[in-house]
Amino acid sequence: MADRIKIAVIVAGGSGTRMGSATPKQFMEIGGKPLLYHTISAFLQAYDDMHIVLVVPEAHQGYIATLLTAFDRPPSITLVHSGETRFHSVKNGLDVIRQSAVIFVHDGVRPLLSPSLIRRCYEGALAKGNAIPAVEMKDSIREVDDEGNMAVDRSRFRIIQTPQTFLSEVLQPAFTQPYDPLFTDEASVAERAGEEIHLVEGEEQNIKITRPVDLAIANAFLAGHGL
């Protein structure tokens, strides 16, 4: 299949509440630069023709100028306002995409993904229509219901990450469905629309930054890699 336009829809709608910070977590610094800088940089390093759609709350747009000054050459970014839920935020991002493309939907607060993961997702989406990064579970897990709990086989489960990657002709029609609270990610939306979901190997370091300890882990990772 021919090379496709590449668009990363980066959803950055969080706050600093669990961080105990007035600064939204996606604009807090790791490795001396805003968290979102590292997220966006990974996509630009993966493909130099990557387009960035950044979905942020309207109230956070004052942070964007500072974010852009972190780049030696500020990238071209399309800014979109976030919505009431993740589903609505992603839909807002998808609505500005007018051309056929491979679309990556990524959590803005997952800054440690590698360019190789992005390329793996791109190739997977070209081959099968979608590519969802996943990693094996390391911990024991139990299923809980009204009657108690029971051990389950963790080898049958995967932890799902982003960037969840799709051909535009697969993802955009799926987001015309009415919102359902069970839509926890893009894969669940596409699956409801009848798409078979294809997993690719994710990365252990591709963590979501939500708590102070996650910031410490991210700083240690970046220091260890000289970034």
C-alpha contacts under 8 A as a table, 3 or more apart, distances in Angstrom:
res1	aa1	res2	aa2	distance
1	M	126	L	7.03
4	R	100	S	7.70
4	R	101	A	5.65
4	R	102	V	6.25
5	I	49	D	7.68
5	I	50	M	7.55
5	I	100	S	7.03
5	I	101	A	4.63
5	I	102	V	6.11
6	K	49	D	6.98
6	K	50	M	5.14
6	K	51	H	6.15
6	K	101	A	5.68
6	K	102	V	5.03
6	K	103	I	6.14
6	K	104	F	7.72
7	I	50	M	5.79
7	I	51	H	4.64
7	I	52	I	5.88
7	I	53	V	7.12
7	I	101	A	6.76
7	I	102	V	6.30
7	I	103	I	4.95
7	I	104	F	6.18
8	A	43	F	7.37
8	A	50	M	7.08
8	A	51	H	6.17
8	A	52	I	5.03
8	A	53	V	6.00
8	A	103	I	5.82
8	A	104	F	4.56
8	A	105	V	5.96
8	A	106	H	7.14
9	V	52	I	6.28
9	V	53	V	4.72
9	V	54	L	6.02
9	V	55	V	7.15
9	V	90	V	7.34
9	V	93	G	6.16
9	V	94	L	7.52
9	V	103	I	7.02
9	V	104	F	5.92
9	V	105	V	4.79
9	V	106	H	6.30
10	I	40	I	7.99
10	I	52	I	7.28
10	I	53	V	6.14
10	I	54	L	4.99
10	I	55	V	6.05
10	I	104	F	7.98
10	I	105	V	5.94
10	I	106	H	4.91
10	I	107	D	5.91
10	I	108	G	5.39
11	V	54	L	6.27
11	V	55	V	4.85
11	V	56	V	6.66
11	V	82	S	7.74
11	V	86	R	7.88
11	V	89	S	7.02
11	V	90	V	6.89
11	V	105	V	7.35
11	V	106	H	6.20
11	V	107	D	5.25
11	V	108	G	5.27
12	A	26	Q	6.46
12	A	54	L	7.18
12	A	55	V	5.77
12	A	56	V	5.16
12	A	57	P	7.82
12	A	107	D	6.51
12	A	108	G	4.66
12	A	109	V	6.89
13	G	55	V	6.96
13	G	56	V	5.05
13	G	57	P	5.68
13	G	82	S	6.30
14	G	24	P	6.42
14	G	25	K	6.67
14	G	26	Q	7.03
15	S	18	R	7.93
15	S	23	T	7.29
15	S	24	P	4.27
15	S	25	K	5.75
15	S	26	Q	7.74
16	G	19	M	5.03
16	G	20	G	6.11
16	G	21	S	4.91
16	G	22	A	5.90
16	G	23	T	5.67
16	G	24	P	4.34
16	G	25	K	4.75
17	T	20	G	5.23
17	T	21	S	6.21
17	T	22	A	7.45
17	T	24	P	7.89
18	R	21	S	7.71
18	R	210	T	6.63
18	R	211	R	5.81
18	R	212	P	7.91
19	M	25	K	7.10
19	M	210	T	6.90
19	M	211	R	5.21
19	M	212	P	5.50
21	S	24	P	7.17
21	S	25	K	7.69
23	T	27	F	6.68
23	T	28	M	6.43
24	P	27	F	5.65
24	P	28	M	6.67
24	P	60	H	7.76
25	K	28	M	5.08
25	K	35	L	7.60
25	K	109	V	7.49
25	K	209	I	7.80
25	K	210	T	7.49
26	Q	34	P	7.04
26	Q	35	L	5.33
26	Q	36	L	5.51
26	Q	108	G	6.52
26	Q	109	V	5.64
27	F	34	P	4.91
27	F	35	L	5.59
27	F	36	L	6.19
27	F	63	Y	7.15
27	F	67	L	7.41
28	M	33	K	7.89
28	M	34	P	5.28
28	M	35	L	5.78
29	E	32	G	5.59
29	E	33	K	4.86
29	E	34	P	4.17
29	E	35	L	5.41
30	I	33	K	5.59
30	I	34	P	6.20
30	I	35	L	5.71
30	I	215	L	6.87
30	I	218	A	6.78
30	I	219	N	5.44
30	I	222	L	7.93
31	G	219	N	5.59
31	G	222	L	6.15
31	G	223	A	7.01
31	G	227	L	7.01
33	K	37	Y	6.51
33	K	38	H	7.64
33	K	70	A	6.51
34	P	37	Y	5.26
34	P	38	H	7.21
34	P	67	L	6.39
34	P	70	A	7.56
35	L	38	H	5.64
35	L	39	T	6.75
35	L	109	V	6.88
35	L	111	P	6.25
36	L	39	T	4.94
36	L	40	I	6.09
36	L	67	L	7.45
36	L	108	G	6.03
36	L	109	V	6.86
36	L	111	P	6.68
37	Y	40	I	5.35
37	Y	41	S	5.96
37	Y	67	L	6.54
37	Y	68	L	7.94
37	Y	70	A	6.93
37	Y	71	F	7.54
37	Y	111	P	7.96
38	H	41	S	5.03
38	H	42	A	6.29
38	H	111	P	5.20
38	H	112	L	7.17
39	T	42	A	5.55
39	T	43	F	7.08
39	T	108	G	6.25
39	T	109	V	7.36
39	T	110	R	6.52
39	T	111	P	4.13
39	T	112	L	6.97
39	T	113	L	7.39
40	I	43	F	5.46
40	I	44	L	6.46
40	I	52	I	7.63
40	I	111	P	7.92
41	S	44	L	5.02
41	S	45	Q	5.98
42	A	45	Q	5.13
42	A	46	A	6.19
42	A	111	P	7.82
42	A	113	L	6.80
42	A	114	S	6.09
42	A	115	P	5.31
43	F	46	A	5.09
43	F	47	Y	6.50
43	F	50	M	6.73
43	F	115	P	6.34
43	F	118	I	6.91
44	L	47	Y	5.45
44	L	48	D	5.46
44	L	49	D	7.52
44	L	50	M	5.90
45	Q	48	D	6.40
45	Q	115	P	6.07
46	A	115	P	4.38
46	A	116	S	6.79
46	A	118	I	6.40
46	A	119	R	6.32
47	Y	50	M	5.46
51	H	76	S	7.36
51	H	77	I	7.21
52	I	76	S	7.03
52	I	77	I	5.12
52	I	78	T	6.33
53	V	77	I	5.84
53	V	78	T	4.73
53	V	79	L	6.04
53	V	80	V	7.08
53	V	93	G	6.51
54	L	77	I	6.62
54	L	78	T	6.07
54	L	79	L	5.04
54	L	80	V	6.08
54	L	93	G	7.53
55	V	79	L	6.07
55	V	80	V	4.71
55	V	81	H	5.52
55	V	82	S	5.33
55	V	89	S	6.67
55	V	90	V	7.63
55	V	92	N	7.79
55	V	93	G	6.31
56	V	60	H	6.53
56	V	61	Q	7.02
56	V	79	L	7.33
56	V	80	V	6.36
56	V	81	H	5.23
56	V	82	S	5.04
57	P	60	H	5.38
57	P	61	Q	6.95
57	P	81	H	5.25
57	P	82	S	4.90
57	P	83	G	7.64
58	E	61	Q	5.57
58	E	81	H	5.54
58	E	82	S	7.27
59	A	62	G	7.28
60	H	63	Y	5.84
60	H	64	I	7.63
61	Q	64	I	5.41
62	G	65	A	6.71
63	Y	66	T	5.56
63	Y	67	L	6.39
64	I	67	L	4.92
64	I	68	L	6.23
65	A	68	L	5.23
65	A	69	T	6.45
66	T	69	T	5.25
66	T	70	A	6.88
67	L	70	A	5.54
67	L	71	F	7.70
68	L	71	F	5.72
68	L	74	P	5.41
68	L	75	P	7.53
69	T	72	D	7.36
69	T	74	P	6.79
70	A	74	P	7.80
71	F	74	P	5.05
71	F	75	P	7.60
80	V	92	N	6.82
80	V	93	G	6.23
81	H	89	S	7.33
81	H	92	N	7.19
82	S	88	H	7.22
82	S	89	S	4.42
82	S	90	V	7.75
82	S	92	N	6.86
83	G	86	R	6.98
83	G	87	F	7.80
83	G	88	H	4.80
83	G	89	S	4.33
83	G	92	N	7.11
84	E	88	H	6.05
84	E	89	S	7.01
85	T	88	H	5.23
85	T	89	S	6.20
86	R	89	S	4.96
86	R	90	V	6.07
86	R	184	T	7.80
86	R	185	D	7.78
87	F	90	V	5.32
87	F	91	K	6.12
87	F	179	Y	7.16
87	F	183	F	7.03
87	F	184	T	7.74
87	F	185	D	7.43
87	F	186	E	7.78
88	H	91	K	4.92
88	H	92	N	6.12
89	S	92	N	5.14
89	S	93	G	6.43
90	V	93	G	5.02
90	V	94	L	6.16
90	V	105	V	7.58
91	K	94	L	4.98
91	K	95	D	6.05
91	K	175	F	6.32
92	N	95	D	5.19
92	N	96	V	7.11
93	G	96	V	5.88
93	G	97	I	7.37
94	L	97	I	5.40
94	L	172	Q	6.58
95	D	98	R	7.59
100	S	167	L	7.79
100	S	168	S	5.85
100	S	169	E	7.08
101	A	167	L	6.10
101	A	168	S	5.32
102	V	122	Y	7.03
102	V	125	A	7.29
102	V	126	L	7.68
102	V	165	T	7.02
102	V	166	F	5.75
102	V	167	L	4.60
102	V	168	S	5.82
103	I	165	T	5.61
103	I	166	F	5.36
103	I	167	L	6.10
103	I	168	S	6.04
104	F	163	P	5.44
104	F	164	Q	5.72
104	F	165	T	4.36
104	F	166	F	6.61
105	V	162	T	6.76
105	V	163	P	5.10
105	V	164	Q	5.23
105	V	165	T	6.22
105	V	186	E	7.74
106	H	110	R	7.63
106	H	162	T	5.06
106	H	163	P	4.26
106	H	164	Q	6.53
107	D	110	R	5.58
107	D	162	T	6.43
107	D	163	P	7.21
107	D	208	K	7.65
108	G	111	P	6.87
109	V	208	K	5.58
109	V	209	I	5.33
109	V	210	T	7.65
110	R	113	L	6.70
110	R	162	T	7.98
110	R	206	N	6.00
110	R	207	I	5.66
110	R	208	K	4.71
110	R	209	I	6.26
111	P	206	N	7.24
111	P	207	I	7.84
111	P	208	K	7.87
112	L	205	Q	6.13
112	L	206	N	5.20
112	L	207	I	6.98
112	L	218	A	7.23
113	L	117	L	6.72
113	L	118	I	7.80
113	L	203	E	7.19
113	L	205	Q	6.91
113	L	206	N	4.91
114	S	117	L	5.35
114	S	118	I	6.76
115	P	118	I	5.08
115	P	119	R	6.28
116	S	119	R	5.02
116	S	120	R	6.08
117	L	120	R	4.97
117	L	121	C	6.20
117	L	202	G	6.89
117	L	203	E	7.50
118	I	121	C	5.16
118	I	122	Y	6.22
118	I	163	P	7.17
119	R	122	Y	4.97
119	R	123	E	6.20
120	R	123	E	5.28
120	R	124	G	6.10
120	R	200	V	7.56
121	C	124	G	5.01
121	C	125	A	6.08
121	C	130	N	7.89
121	C	131	A	5.26
121	C	132	I	7.05
121	C	133	P	7.26
121	C	163	P	7.48
121	C	164	Q	7.61
121	C	165	T	6.04
121	C	200	V	7.02
122	Y	125	A	5.23
122	Y	126	L	6.27
122	Y	131	A	7.43
122	Y	165	T	6.77
123	E	126	L	5.14
123	E	127	A	6.23
124	G	127	A	5.11
124	G	128	K	6.03
124	G	129	G	7.38
124	G	130	N	6.42
124	G	131	A	5.14
124	G	200	V	7.29
125	A	128	K	5.28
125	A	129	G	4.52
125	A	130	N	4.03
125	A	131	A	4.98
125	A	165	T	6.13
125	A	166	F	5.43
125	A	167	L	6.29
126	L	129	G	5.79
126	L	130	N	7.37
126	L	167	L	7.11
127	A	130	N	7.95
128	K	131	A	7.42
128	K	198	H	7.26
129	G	166	F	5.72
129	G	167	L	5.47
129	G	170	V	6.84
130	N	164	Q	7.58
130	N	165	T	5.44
130	N	166	F	4.22
130	N	167	L	6.46
130	N	170	V	7.94
130	N	197	I	6.68
130	N	198	H	6.15
131	A	164	Q	6.21
131	A	165	T	5.16
131	A	166	F	6.52
131	A	197	I	7.32
131	A	198	H	5.32
131	A	199	L	5.62
131	A	200	V	6.01
132	I	160	I	7.30
132	I	161	Q	7.16
132	I	162	T	6.88
132	I	163	P	7.05
132	I	164	Q	4.78
132	I	165	T	6.27
132	I	187	A	7.31
132	I	197	I	7.36
132	I	198	H	6.12
132	I	199	L	4.70
132	I	200	V	5.75
133	P	160	I	6.16
133	P	161	Q	5.34
133	P	162	T	6.10
133	P	163	P	6.95
133	P	164	Q	6.72
133	P	199	L	5.72
133	P	200	V	4.79
133	P	201	E	5.40
133	P	202	G	4.36
133	P	203	E	7.86
134	A	158	R	5.91
134	A	159	I	5.42
134	A	160	I	4.50
134	A	161	Q	5.65
134	A	199	L	6.27
134	A	200	V	6.19
134	A	201	E	5.51
134	A	202	G	4.63
134	A	203	E	7.65
135	V	158	R	5.60
135	V	159	I	5.28
135	V	160	I	6.72
135	V	161	Q	7.84
135	V	201	E	6.28
135	V	202	G	5.27
135	V	203	E	6.65
135	V	204	E	7.02
136	E	155	S	7.18
136	E	157	F	7.04
136	E	158	R	5.00
136	E	159	I	6.26
137	M	140	S	7.83
137	M	154	R	6.32
137	M	155	S	7.17
137	M	157	F	6.84
137	M	158	R	5.93
137	M	159	I	6.36
138	K	154	R	8.00
139	D	154	R	7.81
140	S	151	A	7.97
140	S	154	R	6.50
141	I	151	A	6.41
141	I	152	V	6.34
141	I	153	D	7.82
141	I	154	R	6.43
142	R	149	N	6.28
142	R	150	M	5.32
142	R	151	A	4.44
142	R	152	V	5.62
143	E	149	N	5.37
143	E	150	M	5.36
143	E	151	A	6.35
143	E	152	V	6.57
144	V	147	E	7.92
144	V	148	G	5.89
144	V	149	N	4.26
144	V	150	M	6.72
145	D	148	G	5.52
145	D	149	N	6.12
153	D	156	R	5.86
153	D	157	F	7.71
154	R	157	F	5.39
155	S	158	R	7.70
161	Q	164	Q	7.28
161	Q	202	G	6.91
161	Q	206	N	7.51
162	T	165	T	7.97
164	Q	186	E	6.73
164	Q	187	A	7.14
166	F	170	V	6.40
166	F	171	L	5.95
167	L	170	V	5.37
167	L	171	L	6.41
168	S	171	L	5.16
168	S	172	Q	5.64
169	E	172	Q	6.06
169	E	173	P	6.70
170	V	173	P	6.27
170	V	174	A	6.70
170	V	190	A	7.38
170	V	195	E	7.80
171	L	174	A	5.22
171	L	175	F	6.58
171	L	186	E	7.95
171	L	190	A	6.37
172	Q	175	F	5.34
172	Q	176	T	7.09
173	P	176	T	5.42
173	P	177	Q	7.81
174	A	177	Q	6.02
174	A	189	V	6.21
174	A	190	A	5.37
174	A	192	R	7.86
174	A	193	A	5.50
175	F	178	P	7.83
175	F	189	V	6.91
175	F	190	A	7.81
177	Q	193	A	7.84
179	Y	183	F	7.35
180	D	183	F	5.58
181	P	184	T	7.13
182	L	188	S	7.66
183	F	186	E	7.29
183	F	188	S	5.43
183	F	189	V	5.67
184	T	188	S	6.50
185	D	188	S	5.56
185	D	189	V	6.77
186	E	189	V	5.09
186	E	190	A	6.24
187	A	190	A	5.13
187	A	191	E	5.91
187	A	197	I	6.67
188	S	191	E	5.05
188	S	192	R	6.19
189	V	192	R	5.29
189	V	193	A	6.51
190	A	193	A	5.02
190	A	194	G	6.61
190	A	195	E	5.49
190	A	196	E	7.99
190	A	197	I	7.84
191	E	194	G	5.13
191	E	195	E	4.72
191	E	196	E	6.14
191	E	197	I	6.57
192	R	195	E	7.20
202	G	206	N	7.57
203	E	206	N	5.32
204	E	207	I	7.03
207	I	214	D	7.88
208	K	214	D	7.60
209	I	214	D	5.19
209	I	215	L	6.38
210	T	214	D	6.45
211	R	214	D	5.33
211	R	215	L	6.85
212	P	215	L	5.16
212	P	216	A	6.54
213	V	216	A	5.06
213	V	217	I	6.29
214	D	217	I	5.01
214	D	218	A	6.13
215	L	218	A	5.06
215	L	219	N	6.14
216	A	219	N	5.18
216	A	220	A	6.20
217	I	220	A	5.13
217	I	221	F	6.16
218	A	221	F	5.05
218	A	222	L	6.16
219	N	222	L	5.18
219	N	223	A	6.06
220	A	223	A	5.10
220	A	224	G	6.08
221	F	224	G	5.13
221	F	225	H	6.33
222	L	225	H	5.17
222	L	226	G	6.09
222	L	227	L	5.10
223	A	226	G	5.12
223	A	227	L	6.20
224	G	227	L	7.81
